[in-house]
Amino acid sequence: MTKIMFNDTIAAIATPLGEGGLAVVRVSGVRAVAVCDACFQHVGKRASRLEQAQTHTIHYGRIVRRGQVVDEVMVAVMRAPRTFTREDVVEISSHGGMLPAKLVLDVILESGARLAEPGEFTKRAFLNGRIDLAQAEAVADLIHSRTELALAAANEQLAGKLSLRINRLRDDLISILAHVEAHIDFPDEDIAPDARVSLIQRLEAGVVFMDELLRTASEGQILRRGIRAAIIGRPNVGKSSLLNQLLGHDRAIVSPIPGTTRDTIEETANIRGLPVIFIDTAGLRESGDAIEIEGIRRSRRSLENAEIILHVLDSSEPLSDADRHFLSEFSGKKRILVRNKTDLPQRLEPIEKCRSVDISSLTGEGIENLKDAIKQSVWSGEIRADQIQAMINSRHQDALNRALVAAQRTISVLLENSSIELAALDLRIAVSAVGEIVGKTTTEDLLDSIFGQFCIGK
């Protein structure tokens, strides 16, 4: 991809806002070094201007505003094309905190840069051919990773493992399309039977490959956004205690008084490498308390969006009418029955046709078995290293589905010996859809949608 020259220079704080040891202000563009040079005062015996600095060097000094020192900083100068954006880049490390980084950024903006839009640094890296679109999305996945597996999957995509496979598929589809279009240009020469068989076989191999990638979509979504697991049950069965055990720390208030949890509580935990968002819900029961009623309403809304339910039962008591009601009401959802309070004498009869795990949220007994059951309910088998090398997201899934349908239509046309023009039309659709994944077929709206989800400074 040809490098695009942008006339403006962008700047933003690249580290999270808040108190910390350091903050980084990132500047990129044709005037990045000159803009920073205008407000940087070198400290040392060999003081010189940043514009004279060699690439990939670090300089100690101060950011100055109208003669007043704003902050003491370290400045890294990186010249194109050996930078993330393939433009000149300057990164200023200032003291952390809300004010120092903001003041440094203000000075940079006054010196001629403009504030970067969300994801604009990564967008420039894509537009300048530094990374493709799938790799750009991996940058966001990397930032938002909540488990080591999610981080590994993002790194594999950033390294180009998915892009390599997609580009091979696209190249093969283009080769088939070229073969078909050659026969359109010479209508008197029909595709020979053996050549037609070869094209069909290649397309069928592409369909199989797309099917394999599409099967990674659910696992990819699990690693990227996590699984929502709602903890439900009647009041005082130990839902909040269970949440605290799963998280490994006290997050929810535990009390013998029914109705203590008045609102839903959401926390994410690493369960066997998978990010699981646990939702501790208000106890489901009839109530005249307005606040508790609102908590129960929110609980039911959380249940609608949950992929799995942990239905907590008190194993020291017989099954109640409320328990039976909830067992029936949520029978259509993926669920695990959690038989709590196994440290007490047992009075709960077995419940058939329901996966159950015995635990004690007081002692922690059975919690590891419950974690295994949660993982097995959303991810079958072991999580292998090769599985995380090419896990597609929902955008890739949509594009591959369109490409798959178009390829299947092409196979039908070739098998039926129908109009070769129809085969070419569908092949173009397939090539375009596959190209969307790596950004070889893009629209401005698509790019705005993807990069608009990034944080400012990335």
KARA-V179824 format. One record per pair of residues at least 24 apart in sequence whose C-alpha atoms are under 7 Angstrom apart, sorted by sequence separation. I is the first residue (numbers start at 1). J is the second residue. D is the distance in whole Angstrom. If there is no record, write none. Layout:
i->I j->J d->D
i->I j->J d->D
This chain:
i->39 j->63 d->6
i->40 j->64 d->6
i->55 j->79 d->5
i->235 j->259 d->6
i->259 j->283 d->6
i->311 j->335 d->7
i->315 j->339 d->5
i->406 j->430 d->6
i->39 j->64 d->5
i->135 j->160 d->6
i->308 j->333 d->7
i->309 j->334 d->6
i->310 j->335 d->6
i->311 j->336 d->6
i->312 j->337 d->6
i->313 j->338 d->6
i->314 j->339 d->6
i->315 j->340 d->6
i->316 j->341 d->6
i->39 j->65 d->7
i->308 j->334 d->5
i->309 j->335 d->4
i->310 j->336 d->5
i->311 j->337 d->5
i->312 j->338 d->5
i->313 j->339 d->5
i->314 j->340 d->5
i->315 j->341 d->6
i->403 j->429 d->7
i->307 j->334 d->7
i->308 j->335 d->5
i->309 j->336 d->6
i->310 j->337 d->6
i->311 j->338 d->6
i->312 j->339 d->6
i->313 j->340 d->6
i->314 j->341 d->6
i->315 j->342 d->6
i->403 j->430 d->4
i->310 j->338 d->6
i->312 j->340 d->7
i->316 j->344 d->6
i->402 j->430 d->7
i->71 j->100 d->7
i->134 j->163 d->7
i->262 j->291 d->7
i->316 j->345 d->6
i->318 j->347 d->5
i->319 j->348 d->6
i->262 j->292 d->5
i->316 j->346 d->5
i->317 j->347 d->5
i->318 j->348 d->5
i->403 j->433 d->6
i->264 j->295 d->7
i->315 j->346 d->6
i->316 j->347 d->5
i->317 j->348 d->6
i->318 j->349 d->7
i->402 j->433 d->6
i->403 j->434 d->6
i->263 j->295 d->4
i->315 j->347 d->6
i->316 j->348 d->6
i->70 j->103 d->7
i->259 j->292 d->7
i->262 j->295 d->5
i->315 j->348 d->5
i->400 j->433 d->7
i->70 j->104 d->7
i->264 j->298 d->7
i->399 j->433 d->5
i->400 j->434 d->6
i->264 j->299 d->6
i->399 j->434 d->6
i->85 j->121 d->6
i->85 j->122 d->7
i->169 j->206 d->7
i->243 j->280 d->7
i->399 j->436 d->7
i->399 j->437 d->7
i->85 j->124 d->6
i->86 j->125 d->6
i->85 j->125 d->4
i->240 j->280 d->6
i->63 j->104 d->7
i->84 j->125 d->6
i->239 j->280 d->7
i->396 j->437 d->6
i->65 j->107 d->7
i->86 j->128 d->6
i->85 j->128 d->7
i->86 j->130 d->7
i->85 j->130 d->7
i->229 j->276 d->7
i->226 j->274 d->7
i->227 j->275 d->7
i->228 j->276 d->6
i->229 j->277 d->6
i->230 j->278 d->6
i->231 j->279 d->6
i->235 j->283 d->4
i->226 j->275 d->5
i->227 j->276 d->5
i->228 j->277 d->5
i->229 j->278 d->5
i->230 j->279 d->5
i->231 j->280 d->5
i->232 j->281 d->6
i->234 j->283 d->5
i->235 j->284 d->7
i->226 j->276 d->5
i->227 j->277 d->6
i->228 j->278 d->6
i->229 j->279 d->6
i->230 j->280 d->6
i->231 j->281 d->6
i->233 j->283 d->6
i->234 j->284 d->5
i->223 j->274 d->6
i->226 j->277 d->6
i->232 j->283 d->7
i->233 j->284 d->6
i->234 j->285 d->6
i->223 j->275 d->7
i->32 j->88 d->6
i->30 j->87 d->7
i->32 j->89 d->6
i->33 j->90 d->6
i->29 j->87 d->5
i->30 j->88 d->6
i->32 j->90 d->6
i->28 j->87 d->6
i->29 j->88 d->6
i->28 j->88 d->6
i->29 j->89 d->7
i->28 j->89 d->4
i->27 j->89 d->6
i->28 j->90 d->7
i->27 j->90 d->5
i->26 j->90 d->6
i->27 j->91 d->6
i->26 j->91 d->5
i->25 j->91 d->6
i->26 j->92 d->6
i->24 j->91 d->6
i->25 j->92 d->5
i->24 j->92 d->5
i->25 j->93 d->7
i->24 j->93 d->5
i->23 j->93 d->6
i->24 j->94 d->6
i->22 j->93 d->6
i->23 j->94 d->5
i->22 j->94 d->6
i->23 j->95 d->6
i->36 j->108 d->6
i->230 j->302 d->7
i->22 j->95 d->5
i->23 j->96 d->5
i->35 j->108 d->7
i->38 j->111 d->7
i->150 j->223 d->5
i->230 j->303 d->6
i->239 j->312 d->7
i->21 j->95 d->6
i->22 j->96 d->4
i->150 j->224 d->6
i->21 j->96 d->5
i->237 j->312 d->6
i->20 j->96 d->5
i->25 j->101 d->7
i->35 j->111 d->5
i->230 j->306 d->6
i->237 j->313 d->6
i->19 j->96 d->6
i->20 j->97 d->6
i->35 j->112 d->6
i->229 j->306 d->6
i->237 j->314 d->5
i->19 j->97 d->4
i->23 j->101 d->6
i->35 j->113 d->7
i->228 j->306 d->5
i->229 j->307 d->6
i->230 j->308 d->7
i->231 j->309 d->6
i->232 j->310 d->6
i->233 j->311 d->6
i->18 j->97 d->5
i->19 j->98 d->6
i->145 j->224 d->7
i->228 j->307 d->6
i->229 j->308 d->5
i->230 j->309 d->5
i->231 j->310 d->5
i->232 j->311 d->5
i->233 j->312 d->5
i->18 j->98 d->5
i->25 j->105 d->7
i->227 j->307 d->6
i->228 j->308 d->7
i->229 j->309 d->5
i->230 j->310 d->6
i->231 j->311 d->6
i->232 j->312 d->6
i->233 j->313 d->7
i->17 j->98 d->6
i->229 j->310 d->7
i->141 j->224 d->7
i->13 j->101 d->7
i->234 j->322 d->7
i->13 j->105 d->7
i->12 j->105 d->7
i->271 j->371 d->6
i->11 j->113 d->6
i->238 j->340 d->7
i->10 j->113 d->5
i->11 j->114 d->6
i->12 j->115 d->6
i->272 j->375 d->7
i->9 j->113 d->5
i->10 j->114 d->5
i->11 j->115 d->5
i->12 j->116 d->6
i->271 j->375 d->7
i->9 j->114 d->6
i->10 j->115 d->6
i->11 j->116 d->5
i->10 j->116 d->5
i->245 j->361 d->6
i->242 j->361 d->5
i->245 j->364 d->7
i->241 j->361 d->6
i->4 j->127 d->7
i->147 j->270 d->6
i->238 j->361 d->7
i->4 j->128 d->5
i->149 j->273 d->6
i->3 j->128 d->4
i->148 j->273 d->7
i->2 j->128 d->6
i->3 j->129 d->6
i->147 j->273 d->6
i->1 j->128 d->7
i->2 j->129 d->7
i->147 j->274 d->6
i->1 j->129 d->5
i->147 j->275 d->6
i->146 j->275 d->6
i->220 j->391 d->5
i->220 j->392 d->6
i->221 j->393 d->6
i->220 j->393 d->6
i->217 j->391 d->6
i->216 j->391 d->5
i->217 j->392 d->5
i->216 j->392 d->6
i->217 j->393 d->6
i->217 j->394 d->7
i->213 j->392 d->7
i->217 j->397 d->7
i->214 j->397 d->6
i->210 j->400 d->7
i->210 j->404 d->7
i->207 j->404 d->6
i->207 j->407 d->7
i->203 j->407 d->7
i->203 j->411 d->7
i->200 j->411 d->6
i->196 j->414 d->7
i->162 j->389 d->7
i->161 j->389 d->6
i->162 j->390 d->5
i->161 j->390 d->6
i->157 j->389 d->7
i->156 j->389 d->5
i->157 j->390 d->7
i->153 j->388 d->5
i->153 j->389 d->6
i->184 j->420 d->7
i->184 j->421 d->7
i->181 j->424 d->7
i->180 j->424 d->6
i->177 j->424 d->6
i->177 j->427 d->6
i->173 j->427 d->7
i->174 j->431 d->7
i->173 j->431 d->6
i->170 j->431 d->6
i->170 j->434 d->6
i->170 j->435 d->7
i->166 j->434 d->7
i->163 j->438 d->6
i->134 j->437 d->6
i->133 j->437 d->7
i->134 j->438 d->5
i->133 j->438 d->5
i->132 j->438 d->5
i->133 j->439 d->5
i->132 j->439 d->6
i->140 j->454 d->6
i->123 j->451 d->7
i->119 j->451 d->5
i->118 j->451 d->7
i->119 j->452 d->6
i->118 j->452 d->6
i->119 j->454 d->5
i->118 j->454 d->5
i->119 j->455 d->6
i->121 j->457 d->7
i->122 j->458 d->6
i->118 j->455 d->5
i->119 j->456 d->6
i->121 j->458 d->5
i->118 j->456 d->4
i->119 j->457 d->7
i->120 j->458 d->7
i->117 j->456 d->6
i->118 j->457 d->7
i->119 j->458 d->5
i->116 j->456 d->7
i->116 j->457 d->7
i->26 j->457 d->7
i->14 j->457 d->4
i->12 j->456 d->7
i->13 j->457 d->5
i->14 j->458 d->6
i->12 j->457 d->5
